[in-house]
Amino acid sequence: MNRKLAAAAAGIAGLIALAGASAQAEENFGSPELIAAAKAEGKLVLYTANYAEVEQDVIKEFNKRFPEIKVEMVRAPGGQLITRVRTEAAAGKLIADIVDHSDRALMLPLADLFQDYAPPNAADYDPASLVSPKFWPRATLMWSIAYNTELVKDPPKTWMDLTKPQYDKLIGQVFAQSGGTTWTRIMFERQVLGEDYWAKQAATHPILYPSGAPMSDALVRGEIGMGPLLYNAVYPKQKEGAPLKMIFPPEGVPANPYATGIPKTAAHPNAAKLYLNWCLSKEGQTFMIKEQGNLTSLKVSPAYPEGFDPKVVKVWYPNFDQYVKLHADWVADWDKIFGYRQ
């Protein structure tokens, strides 16, 4: 009988501990009142420039923790998303509860449209990743060189390798005007790889794409052999069995923190806060690192993407003042060199 009582007591203690851990976890995502209010709202509308399939995986993971909240996603490339936000806001019809954008410079002029917001772990974030206290780096993306292993038997090992004549007409490129993440990459190329890097790269006759999604699809299909791609655009495809490999070149890895905020007009502000709280939490960031290949703007990273050695890989963040001031002229230069006309 004593053994049975002891076993029962141990079981009850275990359940209490489990419940306590669950409660503690939810507390990290917001107060009980916030969580209850978010569940009562039951939904939120997310505008994002992130890849649709990537964001769907984040939503699914969030719903494992909070199944009561439906996330309706509207995905658009960076420039189109900003235009949509501006147009809807001007008409008083902005339906987004969250706007998640890759270009901090494009979001900053819209700051007055957004409400004050900070996650529970705000102090754990690197201040350098913030351009406004209203915008938070829900995602921090990094660039890699990806290649199709069935087409490319002598793969590139550095960024400079993408200028080799042997790769003529094998390389894909996302054009400069596609958004903030690409602007970060081309800014890195000119500042780190040299003033003549674009001309050398253009001489390989790369195929241009409007964003990483169609380019990564083309890479899987073998329409191109290689090219610079955001790691999170190709990592899920590699996990699914696509013949892809990615490298982090020794010259450096450009990284781009997003700017994500909650409009003042949000119809579901509590659900929006809960979603962002979860995404910005250690749990959310760890998922996006391990499962999607993101980096994080947390001061202490809870994990690293597959193949990423923080002792070896040099992460490159753009100077934000230069990120803003150089954009128009340098994008125009890139367009001219690559023969791109909008």
N, C-alpha and C positions, 0 to 999 in steps of 0.2 A: 504493500500500500504506500509506504514511504517513497519507494522508487517511482510509483505512478504519480504521486503528488509532486515529486521533484521534477519529473519529466514534464508534467503539466505546467508547473511553475516556470520551467525553462522555456517552454513553448510560448507561454503568455509573455514572458520577458522579451523573447525574440520578436513577437508581433508588436509589442510596444516600441521596441527599438527601431523596427522597420517603419512603423507609423511615424515615429519621431524623426527618422531620417527623411521620410517623404515630406513631412511638414517643414523640416528645416530646408529641404531643397526648394519647396514652393516659396518659402519665405525669402529665399535668395532671388526669386523672380518678382517679388513684390509683396506688399502687405496682403493679409487675408481679405481686407476690404477691396483692394484693387482686383485681386483674383476673382472674387465673387462678382464684382461689377463687370469684369471682362466676360465671365461666363454668362452673365445675364444678357449682355449685348450679343454674344453668340457668333459674331463674324467681324471681319475687317476686310478692307480693300487695299491691296498692296500694289503700288506702281513701282516697277523696278527696271533697271537697265541690265540686271544680271541675266545670265542664261536661263531660259525657261526650265529646262530639265534639271539644272542645278538647283534652282529655287524650289522646284517641286519637291526635291529630296529634303530640303530644309523644312518645308511645310509639313511633310510627312513625319519628320522627326519631332517637330514641335507638337504635332497632334498626338504623338505617343504620350506626351506629358499632359497636354490639354486637348483632349478629343472633342470637347464641347464647342470649340471655336473654329469656325470655317474661315479659311483664308482664300479670298478671291484675288487672283493675280492678274495684273495687266502688265505685259512685258513689251518694251519698245527700246530701240537703240537710243543711245544717249541724247543726241540732238533732238530727235522726235519726241522723246519723253519730256524734255524741258519745254518744248513748244506746246505740248499738250497741257502741261501744268499751267503755263502762263495763260493759255487761251481759256481754259476752264475757270481759272481763278478770276480772270478779268470779267467773265460772264457770270460770276457768282455760282458756278456749277462744278467746282472741284470736288470730285467724289472720293479721292484718295484719302485713306486714313494714315498711310505711310507712303512717303516718297523715298526711294532708295536709288541713289545715283552714283555713277562712277567718277564724275567730274566735280570735284569740290569747288572749282572756280566758277562753274556754271550755277551751282547751288547757292553760293554765297550771296549773290544779288537778290535772291528770293527769300532771304532769311526772315523778312518781316511777315511772310505768309505762314510761318511756323511758330508753334507754341514752345514754351520753355519745357525742356525735358532732359532728364539725366537718369541713367540706369542705376540700380542699387550699388554696383561695383564701379562707379564712375572714377573713383580715385585710383583704380588699378590700370587705367588707360594712359598711354603715352600722350602728354599734351600736344606733342608735335603732330599728332594725327588729327587734331581738331582745328577746324578753321572758324568755328562758331560753337558756342555752348549749346546751340539748338540741333547741331548735326553730329552724328556719331558714326564711327567706322565699323558698321555692322559686319562688313566684309573687307578683308585686305587681300588683294589679289597680286600674284607675281607672274612674271614672264619666264618662259622657257623656250628652248628650241625643240620642236617635235618633228619626228620623221616616221615615215612608213617603212617598216623593216622588210617588207616584201619587195619594195622598189629600190631602196637605198642600202647598198652593201658597204659603202664607204661613207658613213655618216659624218656630219659636221661635229666638231668638238668645241668650237668657239664661235662667238658672234662674227668674228672676221672671216671665218670659213664660209659664211653665207655670201661672200663676195667672190668666191672661186668660180672661174669660167666653167669648170666641170659640172656645176649645178645649174647651167643655163636652162631656163624655162622649166625648172623643177620646183622652184620656190614659190610659195604663196605669201602675200602680205595683206594685212588689214590696213586700209588707207587711213591717212592721218586724221581726217575729220570725223572718224567714227565715234570718238568719245574720249573721256579722260584717261582710261587705261592705256589706249593706244598713244595718246599724246605723251604720257609718261614714258612709254617705250622709245618714241622717236626723239624725245628730249634727251634721254639717256644716250641714244646712239650718237647724236651730234656732240654732246658734251664729253662723253667718255671714249667713244670709238673714233672720233675725229671729224673735222669739218667735211672731209671728202668721203665719209662712209656711205652716205645716201647715194652719191653718184656711182660709187663702186658697186653698191647693191643693185641699183637700177640697171646697171649694165648686164645683169643676169636675166633681165626680162621677166621679173616676177609677175604672177597673176594676182590682180588686186581683188579684194573682197570687202563688202560693206561692214562686216563684223566677224568675230571669231567663230560664231556658230556655223555659218555656211562654209567657212574655210576649214574648220575641223571636220565637217562632213565630207568635204572634197578630199581631205587628206586620207580619211578612212576608205573612200572609194578609189583612191589611187589616181585621182585627177591631178594632184600635185604630190611631190615626194617629201617636202619638208617646209619648215618655215617657223617664224616666231609666233607663238601662241600662248595665251594665258593658260597656266597649268590646269586650272579648274575647268577649262573648256575641253581638254583632252583626257585628263585623268579618269573621269567616269567611263569614257569610251574604251580606254585601255583596260579598265577593270572588267568591262563586259566582254573582253576578248579581242578587241580590235588590234591589228598588228602595228601598234604604235610604241615608240619609246620617246622619252623626254630627257633632256639634259639641262643642267644649270651651268651655263658657261662661266669660265673663270674670270672674265672681265667684270662680271657683276650681274645681278638679277634685279631689274627694275620692279619696284613694288608700288602699289597704288591703293591707299585707303579710300573707301567709299564715304559718302556723306549721306546720312539717313536721318530723316526727321518726321515729325507728326504735324500736319497742317492745323492751324487754328480752327479750321472748319470741319475737322474730322467728326464724322457721325458716330464713330465707334472708338473714342479716344482711349478707353480703358483696355479694350482688346488690343489696340495698337501698342500701348505701353507694355502690355504683358508680352506681346510677340517680340518687341525690341529688347525687353529685359532678358527674355530667354536667349535670343540670338547673341546678345552681348555678354551673357553669363559664361562662366568657365565651361559649363556643359555644352552650350551652343557653339562656342568657339572651338572646343575640342572636336565636336562633330564635324564642323566645316574644315578643320585642319586635316583630320585623319581620313575622312570619307570623301573630301572634295579637293584636297590639295591646296587649300588657302594658307596664307600666313595669318597672323593676328597682330593687332595693335596694342594688345595687353603688354604691360611692362615685362611681365614674366610669362613666357609662352608655356602653355600646359602640354604641348606636343609639337611635333614638326611633321611636315608632309613626307611621304615616302621618297627616299633618295636625297633628302635635304639634310646636309650636315652643317649645322650652324658654325662649326669651327672652320669650315672650308668655304662655304658659300657666302659671298659678299652681297648683302642686300643694299640696293640703292634706292633712296627716297629723294624725290625732287625737292629742290628749294621752292617753297610755295610762292614767294614773291616772283621768282623767275618763271615759275609755272604759269602765272597769270600774265606777266608782262611780255614774255617771249612768244606766247601762243600764236597770235594772228600772223606775225611775220614769218615764223618758222614753219607753220603749216602751209603758208603760201609758197615758201621755198620748196618744201617737200612735194607739194602738188606739181610744181613746175618741173622738178627733177624727174619725177616718176610719170609725168605726162597725164596726170589725173585732172579731169574736168568734172565738176559737180553737175 
